[in-house]
Amino acid sequence: MTFTISPEDILVKRKGNIYRTLTLYIIKNYTSSSLKEIGKIFFMDYTAVSQAARRFEEKISKDKKISNKVDRIIERLETEMSNVKT
């Protein structure tokens, strides 16, 4: 599975930008970054980060297709990260 997503695709504020929301969700749930730190990356207030992640979690729970894609992306990230030498 390969993704061709530019940083602009992730950072652009646009309604329904799944790349931005997915990235925000992954950073929130799989890093130790605070909501405030994540907000700085996405030019958002920390409360907006929390709300966006919560809405995306609701979307995942309701839409099996998105849920499956998110699961595959996270599995891929975990595999890639396990191959990183520290």
C-alpha positions in Angstrom: 0.0 0.0 0.0 1.5 3.3 -1.1 0.2 6.8 -0.4 1.1 9.8 -2.5 0.1 12.6 -0.1 1.9 15.9 0.0 2.4 17.9 3.2 0.0 20.5 1.7 -2.7 17.8 1.4 -2.3 17.2 5.2 -2.0 20.8 6.4 -4.6 22.6 4.2 -7.7 23.6 6.1 -10.6 22.4 4.0 -13.9 20.9 5.1 -13.8 17.1 4.8 -10.0 16.9 4.4 -9.6 13.3 5.4 -5.8 13.4 5.2 -5.6 16.2 7.7 -8.1 14.6 10.1 -6.5 11.2 9.9 -3.0 12.6 10.5 -4.3 14.6 13.5 -6.0 11.4 14.9 -2.8 9.3 14.5 -0.6 11.9 16.1 -3.0 12.3 19.0 -3.4 8.6 19.6 0.0 7.3 18.8 2.4 9.9 20.1 3.1 11.6 23.4 2.4 15.0 21.8 0.0 17.2 23.8 -3.1 18.7 22.2 -1.4 22.1 22.3 1.6 20.8 20.4 -0.6 19.1 17.8 -2.6 22.3 17.5 0.6 24.2 16.7 1.3 21.8 13.8 -2.2 22.2 12.4 -2.7 25.9 13.3 -5.6 25.0 15.6 -6.6 25.5 19.2 -6.1 22.5 21.4 -9.8 22.2 22.0 -10.3 22.1 18.2 -7.8 19.2 18.0 -9.7 17.3 20.7 -13.0 17.9 18.9 -11.7 16.9 15.5 -10.2 13.7 16.9 -13.5 12.8 18.7 -15.5 13.4 15.5 -13.1 11.3 13.5 -13.4 8.5 16.1 -17.2 8.7 15.7 -16.8 8.5 11.9 -14.6 5.4 12.2 -17.1 3.7 14.4 -19.9 4.4 12.0 -18.2 3.8 8.6 -16.6 0.3 8.2 -14.9 1.3 5.0 -13.0 4.2 6.7 -12.4 2.0 9.8 -10.7 -0.7 7.6 -8.5 1.9 5.9 -7.5 3.4 9.1 -6.7 0.0 10.5 -4.5 -0.8 7.5 -2.7 2.5 7.7 -2.0 2.0 11.4 -0.8 -1.5 10.8 1.6 -0.3 8.1 2.9 2.5 10.3 3.5 0.1 13.2 5.4 -2.3 10.8 7.5 0.6 9.4 8.3 1.9 12.9 9.3 -1.5 14.1 11.9 -1.6 11.3 13.4 1.7 12.4 16.7 1.3 14.1 17.3 3.5 17.1 
